[in-house]
Amino acid sequence: MPFREASIDLDVLAANVEHFRELTQGAPLFVDVGADAWGHGLDVVVPALAELGAQAFVVTRLDEAERVRALAPESLIVTTQHAADEDFTRAAALGVAPRVHSLDEYERAAAGGVNGVVLVEETGEGLPGLTPAELDDAQADAAQRDIAAVADYAFPVVGAELFGISEDDADVAPDFHPVLRLWAPIAATKRVGADEGVSYGYTYRTRTQATLALVTLGYADGLSRAAGNRVDASVAGARHGVAGRVAMDAFMLDLGDVTAPPLGTEVTVLGDSRHGEPTAFEHARALGTHSAEITTRLTARPRRSAARQADGGAEQ
């Protein structure tokens, strides 16, 4: 049994994709999978989205594009950030279409041999982009060089919401459900009396006799150190508070005055409210951030695995 795992429910992902298509009346599926697919794992998410008909994947950097290319050999890949002196030869070799913000960047991409570009138009909001005249010049030049060039306003991208999370304060449920379930097993338990100090600094004290559980997930896995005494985790659908400070590799859970569950019992830290589990949105609200930050801060230590609603287990 793993010490920690992020199970990615491919059935929920498929349902979210279907709902997106209903809302957009069949718009192209161009998916932002930056930050390791919003913390969900490129290796799990990209092949699933390719099977679901995603036509393009958007990532930040070329190292991410290289990983996506290995997972989706036939898909269009767009990168959004490049070095100031990028010559784009690596992008051309990978078949990547860079998103460019200036004529100079476009000209370097064209000289580097790319087959396509996304041209960012200046909007007057303080962000870099091409003026309308520069956009026309770049499109005319691209046509002469046989480079596919599209303005960014004609390249709509869906991102966090497809995974049931959000980049702002909004809760995207019930339209889009969480795809990720982050869990870890109980490694040890202890019976304590009332007013027992828990974890470093004793910032939490038990109110009654209680069973404490040590759960093998900590800030080195991406759980916020600020989560102690502020967020819940769940055992078999029952919510319990994270007790005291979060350590590097573990946290404590106050299960209340109950018989200790078996070692190895799964504790869900992030999941789906339909199953009585705390969500990334709930964690974000408690921590003063947004749910996309909660999932993208996850490190590589929790193993990502594919799962299905039907069997509730991970695919090997």
Secondary structure, DSSP 8 states (H G I E B T S, - for coil): --SSEEEEEHHHHHHHHHHHHHHHTS---EEE-HHHHHTT-HHHHHHHHHHTT--EEEESSHHHHHHHHHH-TTSEEEE----TT---HHHHHHTEEEEE-SHHHHHHHHHHT-SEEEE-B--SSS---B-HHHHHHHHHHHHHHT-EEEEGGGS--B-GGGGT--SSS---TTTS---EEEEEEEEEEEEE-TT-EESGGG-EE-SSSEEEEEES--GGGT--GGGTTT-EEEETTEEEEEES---SS-EEEE--SS----TT-EEEEE--GGGT---HHHHHHHHTS-HHHHHHT--SSSEEEEE-TTT-SB--
